[in-house]
Amino acid sequence: MGWERVPLLWATTQNNLGTALQALGERESGTESLTAAVTAYREALQERTRERVPLQWAMTQNNLGTALATLGLRENDTESLTAAVTAYREALQEYTRGRVPLLWATTKNNLGGALLRLGERENDTKKLTAAVTAFQEALQERTRERVPLDWAQTQNNLGMALRALGERESGTEKLEAAVAAFEKALDVAKASGAGYYIEGIQRNLDKCNDLLNKRKQGG
């Protein structure tokens, strides 16, 4: 399907190709498929422009961000994570809270995740603080009543960001807030029977409680 003949259909197919490659890349140990996914999304954005199809542009920007974030974790670099943050922030220009509240919240959650990993890699408390803010904003629409498991996921993410800050700061305020977030997430995960969430959240909670106890004991 040539882009000259049907440019928007070509762009949609490139976006879909990126989605398939990304799913494949997440199941593989290397980076070849993820790198190809990034290329496909960037190709799609040549025709899926903000001016022409703003919400589809935002969708592809969000997809690009997720592929870049996964690639950044796999490659243990900061370049891809930085690019992921940029892509998510681009998507949020059209994925606004007023227009698409749950997509806005999902993208805020994704942004927080990229900022968290970047902040940990760079030991940058400003990025970690920005991650906390992004997760807190996501929770404004990802409510327990509306999307309980998404709410639990974001609470868990918030806990990880607060714990990362607490590890780098004195006092116990951030670690105590992290424990509270993990406990909220665990409560909903258990009520939903989401075993794939429960184990991970419990590990996060246990680790945070250990850190908090050591901090309180002056360790």
FIRO-517026 format. One record per residue (C-alpha): residue number from 1; residue in one letter; x, y, z. Coordinates in steps of 0.05 Angstrom, whole numbers, padded with zeros to 5 digits. Layout:
BEGIN
@n=NUM, res=A, u=X, v=Y, w=Z
...
//
This chain:
BEGIN
@n=1, res=M, u=00000, v=00000, w=00000
@n=2, res=G, u=00036, v=00062, w=-00025
@n=3, res=W, u=00032, v=00126, w=00015
@n=4, res=E, u=00023, v=00168, w=-00048
@n=5, res=R, u=-00043, v=00133, w=-00064
@n=6, res=V, u=-00076, v=00127, w=00004
@n=7, res=P, u=-00033, v=00164, w=00055
@n=8, res=L, u=-00078, v=00158, w=00115
@n=9, res=L, u=-00091, v=00084, w=00104
@n=10, res=W, u=-00016, v=00074, w=00095
@n=11, res=A, u=-00005, v=00110, w=00161
@n=12, res=T, u=-00058, v=00067, w=00196
@n=13, res=T, u=-00023, v=00005, w=00170
@n=14, res=Q, u=00044, v=00031, w=00193
@n=15, res=N, u=00014, v=00043, w=00262
@n=16, res=N, u=-00015, v=-00027, w=00263
@n=17, res=L, u=00052, v=-00056, w=00241
@n=18, res=G, u=00084, v=-00019, w=00299
@n=19, res=T, u=00033, v=-00049, w=00347
@n=20, res=A, u=00048, v=-00119, w=00322
@n=21, res=L, u=00123, v=-00109, w=00325
@n=22, res=Q, u=00118, v=-00080, w=00394
@n=23, res=A, u=00078, v=-00140, w=00419
@n=24, res=L, u=00130, v=-00186, w=00388
@n=25, res=G, u=00187, v=-00146, w=00418
@n=26, res=E, u=00157, v=-00150, w=00488
@n=27, res=R, u=00160, v=-00226, w=00482
@n=28, res=E, u=00231, v=-00229, w=00456
@n=29, res=S, u=00296, v=-00216, w=00493
@n=30, res=G, u=00329, v=-00172, w=00440
@n=31, res=T, u=00313, v=-00103, w=00413
@n=32, res=E, u=00305, v=-00114, w=00338
@n=33, res=S, u=00228, v=-00117, w=00338
@n=34, res=L, u=00222, v=-00059, w=00386
@n=35, res=T, u=00268, v=-00016, w=00344
@n=36, res=A, u=00227, v=-00035, w=00282
@n=37, res=A, u=00164, v=-00015, w=00320
@n=38, res=V, u=00192, v=00053, w=00335
@n=39, res=T, u=00209, v=00062, w=00261
@n=40, res=A, u=00139, v=00041, w=00240
@n=41, res=Y, u=00106, v=00091, w=00288
@n=42, res=R, u=00151, v=00147, w=00264
@n=43, res=E, u=00134, v=00129, w=00192
@n=44, res=A, u=00059, v=00133, w=00210
@n=45, res=L, u=00068, v=00202, w=00240
@n=46, res=Q, u=00091, v=00229, w=00173
@n=47, res=E, u=00018, v=00226, w=00150
@n=48, res=R, u=-00018, v=00221, w=00216
@n=49, res=T, u=-00004, v=00293, w=00232
@n=50, res=R, u=-00033, v=00333, w=00289
@n=51, res=E, u=-00066, v=00381, w=00240
@n=52, res=R, u=-00099, v=00327, w=00198
@n=53, res=V, u=-00121, v=00275, w=00249
@n=54, res=P, u=-00106, v=00300, w=00319
@n=55, res=L, u=-00132, v=00241, w=00359
@n=56, res=Q, u=-00100, v=00189, w=00314
@n=57, res=W, u=-00035, v=00229, w=00318
@n=58, res=A, u=-00040, v=00228, w=00394
@n=59, res=M, u=-00053, v=00153, w=00393
@n=60, res=T, u=00009, v=00140, w=00352
@n=61, res=Q, u=00050, v=00187, w=00396
@n=62, res=N, u=00027, v=00147, w=00456
@n=63, res=N, u=00044, v=00081, w=00421
@n=64, res=L, u=00112, v=00109, w=00402
@n=65, res=G, u=00124, v=00129, w=00474
@n=66, res=T, u=00109, v=00059, w=00499
@n=67, res=A, u=00154, v=00026, w=00448
@n=68, res=L, u=00211, v=00075, w=00465
@n=69, res=A, u=00201, v=00064, w=00540
@n=70, res=T, u=00204, v=-00012, w=00532
@n=71, res=L, u=00265, v=-00004, w=00488
@n=72, res=G, u=00298, v=00041, w=00539
@n=73, res=L, u=00288, v=-00010, w=00594
@n=74, res=R, u=00315, v=-00066, w=00549
@n=75, res=E, u=00376, v=-00026, w=00527
@n=76, res=N, u=00390, v=00003, w=00596
@n=77, res=D, u=00398, v=00072, w=00565
@n=78, res=T, u=00368, v=00141, w=00577
@n=79, res=E, u=00361, v=00165, w=00504
@n=80, res=S, u=00301, v=00122, w=00489
@n=81, res=L, u=00268, v=00138, w=00556
@n=82, res=T, u=00278, v=00212, w=00544
@n=83, res=A, u=00246, v=00205, w=00475
@n=84, res=A, u=00189, v=00167, w=00507
@n=85, res=V, u=00175, v=00224, w=00555
@n=86, res=T, u=00174, v=00272, w=00495
@n=87, res=A, u=00125, v=00227, w=00457
@n=88, res=Y, u=00077, v=00221, w=00516
@n=89, res=R, u=00078, v=00296, w=00527
@n=90, res=E, u=00063, v=00306, w=00453
@n=91, res=A, u=00004, v=00258, w=00458
@n=92, res=L, u=-00024, v=00297, w=00517
@n=93, res=Q, u=-00031, v=00359, w=00474
@n=94, res=E, u=-00091, v=00325, w=00442
@n=95, res=Y, u=-00108, v=00272, w=00493
@n=96, res=T, u=-00135, v=00323, w=00540
@n=97, res=R, u=-00174, v=00309, w=00604
@n=98, res=G, u=-00235, v=00345, w=00578
@n=99, res=R, u=-00237, v=00309, w=00511
@n=100, res=V, u=-00216, v=00237, w=00528
@n=101, res=P, u=-00209, v=00231, w=00604
@n=102, res=L, u=-00189, v=00158, w=00608
@n=103, res=L, u=-00140, v=00162, w=00551
@n=104, res=W, u=-00112, v=00224, w=00584
@n=105, res=A, u=-00104, v=00186, w=00648
@n=106, res=T, u=-00072, v=00126, w=00614
@n=107, res=T, u=-00022, v=00171, w=00579
@n=108, res=K, u=-00007, v=00207, w=00645
@n=109, res=N, u=00006, v=00139, w=00676
@n=110, res=N, u=00052, v=00121, w=00618
@n=111, res=L, u=00088, v=00187, w=00625
@n=112, res=G, u=00098, v=00175, w=00699
@n=113, res=G, u=00128, v=00107, w=00685
@n=114, res=A, u=00179, v=00135, w=00636
@n=115, res=L, u=00197, v=00192, w=00684
@n=116, res=L, u=00204, v=00142, w=00741
@n=117, res=R, u=00254, v=00098, w=00703
@n=118, res=L, u=00291, v=00158, w=00677
@n=119, res=G, u=00295, v=00190, w=00746
@n=120, res=E, u=00322, v=00125, w=00775
@n=121, res=R, u=00374, v=00118, w=00720
@n=122, res=E, u=00397, v=00190, w=00726
@n=123, res=N, u=00387, v=00195, w=00802
@n=124, res=D, u=00345, v=00256, w=00787
@n=125, res=T, u=00295, v=00275, w=00842
@n=126, res=K, u=00262, v=00327, w=00797
@n=127, res=K, u=00242, v=00273, w=00747
@n=128, res=L, u=00219, v=00227, w=00804
@n=129, res=T, u=00177, v=00284, w=00832
@n=130, res=A, u=00148, v=00295, w=00762
@n=131, res=A, u=00131, v=00221, w=00760
@n=132, res=V, u=00094, v=00226, w=00826
@n=133, res=T, u=00054, v=00285, w=00798
@n=134, res=A, u=00037, v=00247, w=00734
@n=135, res=F, u=00011, v=00187, w=00772
@n=136, res=Q, u=-00029, v=00231, w=00820
@n=137, res=E, u=-00060, v=00266, w=00760
@n=138, res=A, u=-00077, v=00200, w=00727
@n=139, res=L, u=-00114, v=00179, w=00790
@n=140, res=Q, u=-00161, v=00237, w=00781
@n=141, res=E, u=-00195, v=00199, w=00725
@n=142, res=R, u=-00169, v=00128, w=00738
@n=143, res=T, u=-00214, v=00122, w=00798
@n=144, res=R, u=-00226, v=00061, w=00841
@n=145, res=E, u=-00300, v=00062, w=00824
@n=146, res=R, u=-00292, v=00069, w=00749
@n=147, res=V, u=-00231, v=00025, w=00732
@n=148, res=P, u=-00209, v=-00011, w=00796
@n=149, res=L, u=-00151, v=-00051, w=00768
@n=150, res=D, u=-00124, v=00009, w=00729
@n=151, res=W, u=-00130, v=00049, w=00793
@n=152, res=A, u=-00092, v=-00005, w=00830
@n=153, res=Q, u=-00038, v=-00006, w=00777
@n=154, res=T, u=-00028, v=00069, w=00781
@n=155, res=Q, u=-00028, v=00067, w=00858
@n=156, res=N, u=00027, v=00015, w=00853
@n=157, res=N, u=00065, v=00059, w=00804
@n=158, res=L, u=00056, v=00118, w=00851
@n=159, res=G, u=00083, v=00077, w=00907
@n=160, res=M, u=00145, v=00060, w=00868
@n=161, res=A, u=00158, v=00133, w=00851
@n=162, res=L, u=00148, v=00154, w=00923
@n=163, res=R, u=00194, v=00098, w=00947
@n=164, res=A, u=00248, v=00119, w=00897
@n=165, res=L, u=00243, v=00190, w=00925
@n=166, res=G, u=00243, v=00165, w=00996
@n=167, res=E, u=00306, v=00126, w=00984
@n=168, res=R, u=00341, v=00190, w=00962
@n=169, res=E, u=00313, v=00236, w=01016
@n=170, res=S, u=00318, v=00238, w=01091
@n=171, res=G, u=00258, v=00227, w=01136
@n=172, res=T, u=00201, v=00179, w=01128
@n=173, res=E, u=00146, v=00220, w=01095
@n=174, res=K, u=00155, v=00194, w=01024
@n=175, res=L, u=00165, v=00122, w=01047
@n=176, res=E, u=00102, v=00125, w=01090
@n=177, res=A, u=00063, v=00153, w=01030
@n=178, res=A, u=00091, v=00097, w=00987
@n=179, res=V, u=00068, v=00044, w=01037
@n=180, res=A, u=-00002, v=00075, w=01037
@n=181, res=A, u=-00005, v=00073, w=00960
@n=182, res=F, u=00019, v=00000, w=00958
@n=183, res=E, u=-00033, v=-00020, w=01010
@n=184, res=K, u=-00089, v=00013, w=00970
@n=185, res=A, u=-00066, v=-00023, w=00907
@n=186, res=L, u=-00060, v=-00090, w=00943
@n=187, res=D, u=-00130, v=-00083, w=00973
@n=188, res=V, u=-00162, v=-00077, w=00905
@n=189, res=A, u=-00118, v=-00129, w=00872
@n=190, res=K, u=-00138, v=-00180, w=00925
@n=191, res=A, u=-00211, v=-00162, w=00920
@n=192, res=S, u=-00208, v=-00172, w=00845
@n=193, res=G, u=-00169, v=-00237, w=00849
@n=194, res=A, u=-00115, v=-00208, w=00804
@n=195, res=G, u=-00059, v=-00256, w=00821
@n=196, res=Y, u=-00012, v=-00227, w=00769
@n=197, res=Y, u=-00016, v=-00160, w=00806
@n=198, res=I, u=-00018, v=-00186, w=00878
@n=199, res=E, u=00052, v=-00217, w=00880
@n=200, res=G, u=00086, v=-00156, w=00850
@n=201, res=I, u=00050, v=-00106, w=00894
@n=202, res=Q, u=00064, v=-00148, w=00956
@n=203, res=R, u=00138, v=-00149, w=00940
@n=204, res=N, u=00138, v=-00074, w=00932
@n=205, res=L, u=00102, v=-00065, w=00998
@n=206, res=D, u=00149, v=-00112, w=01035
@n=207, res=K, u=00210, v=-00077, w=01008
@n=208, res=C, u=00182, v=-00009, w=01025
@n=209, res=N, u=00164, v=-00030, w=01096
@n=210, res=D, u=00235, v=-00057, w=01105
@n=211, res=L, u=00264, v=00010, w=01083
@n=212, res=L, u=00216, v=00048, w=01127
@n=213, res=N, u=00232, v=00006, w=01189
@n=214, res=K, u=00307, v=00015, w=01177
@n=215, res=R, u=00298, v=00090, w=01168
@n=216, res=K, u=00258, v=00095, w=01233
@n=217, res=Q, u=00313, v=00056, w=01269
@n=218, res=G, u=00365, v=00103, w=01242
@n=219, res=G, u=00394, v=00051, w=01194
//
